[in-house]
């Protein structure tokens, strides 16, 4: 039994009677395919080993009482009462998922929930999706309802749109709900079809470096980038009526009609169109065992995110450049929504310690602190535990 599992079980038993059921949903890191999900494109995330844990038991009423051990706060909401936006922001993810599920035609039982997490908040590792999927799974299971991972992921996305104010895509919730151990997931964000892609990393590792810069999508420019993409689609559709989203635009099509787009919108579109192509190329390279090619695509992705989509920051750029100078590092890029958060690095096993030491020294000298470090593998998605 893990430390977090023991902690959340013990905390539940100290507050409530009975034996709780235990649920877990992981955070995620995106190997490549950034800001493509809300453009109907392709993404290649994997679930990390860090997760949100929820101990839960049903109630006789329609009230949900949820306690965050990390924040030391307890929130109660009645699903028969109106939404109250004055409750703490973290609880919106929990209540939002519950209300979206009920709006979709299910009747949830009330529940007592105690949760904890070791997914860093604001680091771009999907702590919010992890929270949504763990609590959503718990509420459905306690109510004796079937769990459809895709529908649960869509409920989490809708909760962010309607109750949090972030117009996120589907990637984070999808991989948290449906990831397969030892695999990345190629997700087609239009059809919602997912193809597991084996990660043969016996002699390599994935190292996540946390810049320590927190990001808030709703106020940081995430929604503005989405609006820029949608404006590009509207302008391109005037001459390309078949275009429904940037997913439908090839690099040649974009180049041919670049003059129709304002310079800023063109750069936003260039990133998304190119990133879709890079993601599909990375899948081909992984299947062929061409990890050096995967690494090159990761570097190209970071440059595009930095220069065309403008969602990087000096701290992320410094981590990528420091990693690039370490022999054995095949690729590095910012991961997540940007404006802070983490980089993901594809590294030969024998170079992991050197990478960590070198980036720590460089980052300490430049920014006065060391980055956080997580060496991870691809874990499984949301599940109830014995």
GIPEUR-V364784 format. One record per residue. N is the residue number from 0. RES is the residue in one letter. SS is DSSP state (A for helix, B for strand, O for the rest). OMEGA is omega in radians with two decimals (999 if undefined). Layout:
n = {N | N}
res = {RES | RES}
ss = {SS | SS}
omega = {OMEGA | OMEGA}
//
This chain:
n = {0 | 1 | 2 | 3 | 4 | 5 | 6 | 7 | 8 | 9 | 10 | 11 | 12 | 13 | 14 | 15 | 16 | 17 | 18 | 19 | 20 | 21 | 22 | 23 | 24 | 25 | 26 | 27 | 28 | 29 | 30 | 31 | 32 | 33 | 34 | 35 | 36 | 37 | 38 | 39 | 40 | 41 | 42 | 43 | 44 | 45 | 46 | 47 | 48 | 49 | 50 | 51 | 52 | 53 | 54 | 55 | 56 | 57 | 58 | 59 | 60 | 61 | 62 | 63 | 64 | 65 | 66 | 67 | 68 | 69 | 70 | 71 | 72 | 73 | 74 | 75 | 76 | 77 | 78 | 79 | 80 | 81 | 82 | 83 | 84 | 85 | 86 | 87 | 88 | 89 | 90 | 91 | 92 | 93 | 94 | 95 | 96 | 97 | 98 | 99 | 100 | 101 | 102 | 103 | 104 | 105 | 106 | 107 | 108 | 109 | 110 | 111 | 112 | 113 | 114 | 115 | 116 | 117 | 118 | 119 | 120 | 121 | 122 | 123 | 124 | 125 | 126 | 127 | 128 | 129 | 130 | 131 | 132 | 133 | 134 | 135 | 136 | 137 | 138 | 139 | 140 | 141 | 142 | 143 | 144 | 145 | 146 | 147 | 148 | 149 | 150 | 151 | 152 | 153 | 154 | 155 | 156 | 157 | 158 | 159 | 160 | 161 | 162 | 163 | 164 | 165 | 166 | 167 | 168 | 169 | 170 | 171 | 172 | 173 | 174 | 175 | 176 | 177 | 178 | 179 | 180 | 181 | 182 | 183 | 184 | 185 | 186 | 187 | 188 | 189 | 190 | 191 | 192 | 193 | 194 | 195 | 196 | 197 | 198 | 199 | 200 | 201 | 202 | 203 | 204 | 205 | 206 | 207 | 208 | 209 | 210 | 211 | 212 | 213 | 214 | 215 | 216 | 217 | 218 | 219 | 220 | 221 | 222 | 223 | 224 | 225 | 226 | 227 | 228 | 229 | 230 | 231 | 232 | 233 | 234 | 235 | 236 | 237 | 238 | 239 | 240 | 241 | 242 | 243 | 244 | 245 | 246 | 247 | 248 | 249 | 250 | 251 | 252 | 253 | 254 | 255 | 256 | 257 | 258 | 259 | 260 | 261 | 262 | 263 | 264 | 265 | 266 | 267 | 268 | 269 | 270 | 271 | 272 | 273 | 274 | 275 | 276 | 277 | 278 | 279 | 280 | 281 | 282 | 283 | 284 | 285 | 286 | 287 | 288 | 289 | 290 | 291 | 292 | 293 | 294 | 295 | 296 | 297 | 298 | 299 | 300 | 301 | 302 | 303 | 304 | 305 | 306 | 307 | 308 | 309 | 310 | 311 | 312 | 313 | 314 | 315 | 316 | 317 | 318 | 319 | 320 | 321 | 322 | 323 | 324 | 325 | 326 | 327 | 328 | 329 | 330 | 331 | 332 | 333 | 334 | 335 | 336 | 337 | 338 | 339 | 340 | 341 | 342 | 343 | 344 | 345 | 346 | 347 | 348 | 349 | 350 | 351 | 352 | 353 | 354 | 355 | 356 | 357 | 358 | 359 | 360 | 361 | 362 | 363 | 364 | 365 | 366 | 367 | 368 | 369 | 370 | 371 | 372 | 373 | 374 | 375 | 376 | 377 | 378 | 379 | 380 | 381 | 382 | 383 | 384 | 385}
res = {X | X | X | X | X | X | X | X | X | X | X | X | X | X | X | X | X | X | X | X | X | X | X | X | X | X | X | X | X | X | X | X | X | X | X | X | X | X | X | X | X | X | X | X | X | X | X | X | X | X | X | X | X | X | X | X | X | X | X | X | X | X | X | X | X | X | X | X | X | X | X | X | X | X | X | X | X | X | X | X | X | X | X | X | X | X | X | X | X | X | X | X | X | X | X | X | X | X | X | X | X | X | X | X | X | X | X | X | X | X | X | X | X | X | X | X | X | X | X | X | X | X | X | X | X | X | X | X | X | X | X | X | X | X | X | X | X | X | X | X | X | X | X | X | X | X | X | X | X | X | X | X | X | X | X | X | X | X | X | X | X | X | X | X | X | X | X | X | X | X | X | X | X | X | X | X | X | X | X | X | X | X | X | X | X | X | X | X | X | X | X | X | X | X | X | X | X | X | X | X | X | X | X | X | X | X | X | X | X | X | X | X | X | X | X | X | X | X | X | X | X | X | X | X | X | X | X | X | X | X | X | X | X | X | X | X | X | X | X | X | X | X | X | X | X | X | X | X | X | X | X | X | X | X | X | X | X | X | X | X | X | X | X | X | X | X | X | X | X | X | X | X | X | X | X | X | X | X | X | X | X | X | X | X | X | X | X | X | X | X | X | X | X | X | X | X | X | X | X | X | X | X | X | X | X | X | X | X | X | X | X | X | X | X | X | X | X | X | X | X | X | X | X | X | X | X | X | X | X | X | X | X | X | X | X | X | X | X | X | X | X | X | X | X | X | X | X | X | X | X | X | X | X | X | X | X | X | X | X | X | X | X | X | X | X | X | X | X | X | X | X | X | X | X | X | X | X | X | X | X | X | X | X | X | X | X}
ss = {O | O | A | A | A | A | A | A | A | A | A | A | A | A | A | O | O | O | O | O | B | B | B | B | B | B | B | B | B | B | B | B | O | O | O | O | A | A | A | O | O | B | B | B | B | B | B | B | B | B | B | B | B | B | B | B | B | B | O | O | O | O | B | B | B | B | B | B | O | O | O | O | B | B | B | B | B | B | O | O | O | O | O | O | O | O | O | O | A | A | A | A | A | A | A | A | A | A | A | A | A | A | A | O | O | O | O | O | O | O | B | B | B | B | B | B | B | O | O | O | O | O | O | O | O | O | A | A | A | A | A | A | A | A | A | A | A | A | A | A | A | A | O | O | O | O | O | O | A | A | A | A | A | A | A | A | A | A | A | A | A | A | A | A | O | O | O | O | O | O | A | A | A | A | A | A | A | A | O | O | O | O | B | B | B | B | B | B | O | O | O | O | B | B | B | B | B | B | O | O | O | O | O | B | B | B | B | B | B | B | O | O | O | O | O | O | A | A | A | A | O | A | A | A | A | A | A | A | A | A | A | A | A | A | A | A | A | O | O | O | O | O | O | O | O | A | A | A | O | O | A | A | A | A | A | A | O | A | A | A | O | O | A | A | A | A | A | A | A | A | A | A | A | A | A | A | A | A | A | A | A | A | A | A | A | A | A | O | O | O | A | A | A | A | A | A | A | A | A | A | A | A | A | A | A | A | A | O | O | O | O | O | O | A | A | A | A | A | A | A | A | A | A | A | O | O | O | O | B | B | B | B | B | B | B | O | O | O | O | O | O | B | B | B | B | B | B | B | A | A | A | A | A | A | A | A | A | A | A | A | A | A | A | A | A | A | A | O | O | O | O | B | B | B | B | B | O | O | B | O | O | O | B | B | B | O}
omega = {-3.12 | 3.13 | -3.13 | 3.10 | 3.12 | -3.09 | -3.06 | 3.07 | -3.11 | 3.13 | 3.12 | -3.09 | 3.11 | -3.09 | -3.03 | 3.06 | 3.03 | 3.14 | -3.11 | 2.90 | -3.03 | -3.11 | -3.11 | 3.02 | -3.02 | 2.85 | -3.11 | 2.92 | -3.12 | -3.12 | 3.07 | -3.10 | -3.03 | -3.13 | 3.03 | -3.00 | 3.13 | 3.00 | 3.11 | -3.02 | -3.04 | 3.10 | -3.11 | 3.14 | 2.99 | 3.10 | 3.11 | -3.08 | 3.08 | -2.94 | 2.92 | 3.13 | -3.13 | 2.95 | -2.94 | 3.02 | -3.10 | 3.03 | 3.13 | -3.10 | -3.10 | -3.11 | 3.00 | 3.05 | -3.04 | -3.14 | 3.02 | 3.13 | -3.12 | -3.12 | -3.11 | -3.09 | 3.04 | -3.13 | 3.06 | 3.00 | -3.13 | -3.10 | 3.03 | -3.13 | 3.13 | 3.05 | 3.12 | -3.05 | -3.11 | 3.13 | -3.10 | -3.01 | -3.11 | -3.09 | 3.12 | 3.12 | -3.13 | -3.11 | 3.14 | 3.12 | -3.14 | -3.11 | 3.09 | 3.10 | 3.13 | 3.09 | 3.11 | 3.00 | 3.09 | 3.08 | -3.11 | 2.96 | 2.97 | -3.06 | 2.90 | -3.08 | 2.99 | -3.03 | 2.99 | -3.06 | 2.96 | 2.99 | -3.10 | 3.11 | 3.06 | -3.10 | -3.13 | 3.12 | 3.00 | 3.03 | -3.12 | 3.12 | 3.08 | 3.10 | -3.13 | -3.07 | 3.12 | -3.11 | 3.09 | 3.09 | 3.13 | -3.09 | 3.10 | -3.08 | 3.11 | -3.13 | 3.14 | -3.09 | 3.09 | -3.13 | 3.01 | -3.04 | -3.14 | 3.13 | 3.09 | 3.10 | 3.12 | 3.09 | 3.08 | 3.10 | -3.13 | 3.09 | 3.12 | 3.14 | -2.93 | -3.02 | 3.14 | 3.14 | 3.09 | -3.10 | -3.05 | 2.99 | -3.02 | -2.96 | -2.98 | -3.13 | -3.08 | -3.08 | 3.08 | -3.11 | -2.86 | -3.10 | 3.08 | -3.14 | 3.11 | -3.08 | 2.79 | 3.10 | 2.94 | -3.10 | 2.97 | -3.00 | 2.99 | -3.10 | -3.04 | 3.00 | -3.13 | 3.12 | 3.09 | 3.12 | -3.10 | 3.06 | -3.14 | -3.02 | -3.11 | -3.10 | 3.14 | -3.12 | 2.99 | -3.13 | 3.10 | 3.12 | -3.07 | -3.12 | -3.06 | 3.10 | -3.11 | 3.11 | 3.07 | -3.05 | -2.98 | -3.08 | -2.99 | -3.12 | 3.12 | -3.11 | 3.11 | 3.12 | 3.11 | 3.11 | 3.09 | 3.13 | -3.13 | 3.09 | 3.08 | 3.11 | -3.13 | -3.14 | 3.14 | -3.12 | 3.11 | 3.11 | 3.13 | -3.01 | 3.13 | -3.09 | 3.08 | -3.12 | -3.14 | 3.01 | -3.06 | -3.06 | 3.06 | 3.07 | 3.13 | 3.12 | -3.13 | 3.14 | -3.10 | -3.06 | -3.09 | -3.08 | 3.14 | -3.01 | 2.96 | -3.02 | -3.14 | 3.14 | 3.09 | -3.13 | 3.08 | -3.13 | -3.13 | 3.09 | -3.03 | -3.14 | 3.12 | -3.11 | 3.05 | 3.14 | 3.12 | -3.12 | 3.12 | 3.10 | 3.13 | 3.08 | 3.09 | -3.11 | 3.11 | -3.14 | 3.13 | -3.11 | -3.09 | -3.06 | 3.08 | 3.10 | 3.07 | 3.14 | 3.12 | 3.12 | 3.09 | 3.10 | 3.13 | 3.12 | -3.12 | 3.13 | 3.14 | 3.11 | -3.14 | -2.96 | -3.08 | -3.10 | 3.05 | 3.10 | 3.06 | 3.09 | -3.09 | -3.12 | 3.11 | 3.13 | 3.14 | 3.12 | 3.13 | -3.12 | 3.09 | 3.12 | -3.10 | -3.09 | -3.11 | 3.06 | -3.11 | 3.02 | -3.08 | -3.10 | 3.11 | 3.11 | 2.94 | 3.13 | -3.10 | -3.05 | 3.11 | -3.09 | -3.03 | 3.12 | -2.90 | 2.87 | 3.03 | -3.03 | 3.06 | -2.86 | 2.96 | -3.07 | -3.07 | -3.13 | -3.05 | -3.11 | 3.12 | 3.11 | -3.09 | -3.12 | -3.09 | -3.13 | 3.10 | 3.14 | -3.13 | -3.09 | 3.10 | -3.13 | -3.05 | -2.99 | 3.06 | 3.09 | 3.12 | 3.08 | 2.97 | -3.07 | 3.02 | 3.00 | -2.95 | 2.98 | -3.11 | -3.10 | -3.13 | -3.13 | -3.02 | -3.13 | 2.93 | -3.11 | 3.13 | 999}
//
